[in-house]
């Protein structure tokens, strides 16, 4: 089985990839989007269904995005990968990843991993980003699988990332708050001398906070909190919740939202590999 590079999925492959992701979500209690819109894909097909014992036409996919950023002068690729739950641990991810390294020499690779849904225990069989490393790669450890040093990452996934030399970079949190009363959409009407805030409609009951900015000369004086409180007490309307996105390395904003009782709804963990070429 070879990893095939595809820049655009056919309708048939698109449906097959969506089926694979649905199967992984079911097995791992995750909620990855089945509608991938990546810049390229590495696919391993189920070429011998009698040998595999599976009906699905695709066994593994690695999808990649060309990000408009650099780290240490190197361009960054962001990837997510899915391996059929019945075909893990036999090297399918390694094949896709090695093909990626051969084709994109000198790039930094950022791995994107989602936390399992909050109502499931993430410890036993949560995220299987790839395959367990060979025993030889773990011969200096006391356990067969390295324990995860990062919350929400399954031990076998941690072992794979460690074997690749990837390090935890940061997390992206999606946080939500149910308001005491329904409000209208302030949009950008609450921008003021101290800062700016922008909201848009997410769905019929939820507003999405695109950004909160407090100007430098007003930082650390409580203006961010006052702006957010003004949002939550805006005039009456149909919106019952506010959804926002914040990075764990933005500690000031994260602490503000936590103090305002925004709760984590979804978490994406990012790991970065070393420069290999």
Secondary structure as UniProt FT lines:
FT   STRAND          4..6
FT   HELIX           11..28
FT   STRAND          40..45
FT   HELIX           49..52
FT   STRAND          58..71
FT   TURN            72..73
FT   STRAND          74..83
FT   HELIX           85..87
FT   TURN            88..89
FT   HELIX           92..103
FT   TURN            105..106
FT   STRAND          108..114
FT   TURN            118..119
FT   TURN            123..125
FT   HELIX           135..138
FT   TURN            139..140
FT   TURN            151..152
FT   HELIX           155..164
FT   STRAND          167..183
FT   TURN            187..190
FT   STRAND          195..203
FT   TURN            204..205
FT   STRAND          206..214
FT   HELIX           216..218
FT   TURN            219..222
FT   HELIX           223..232
FT   STRAND          239..247
FT   TURN            248..249
FT   HELIX           251..259
FT   TURN            260..261
FT   STRAND          263..272
//
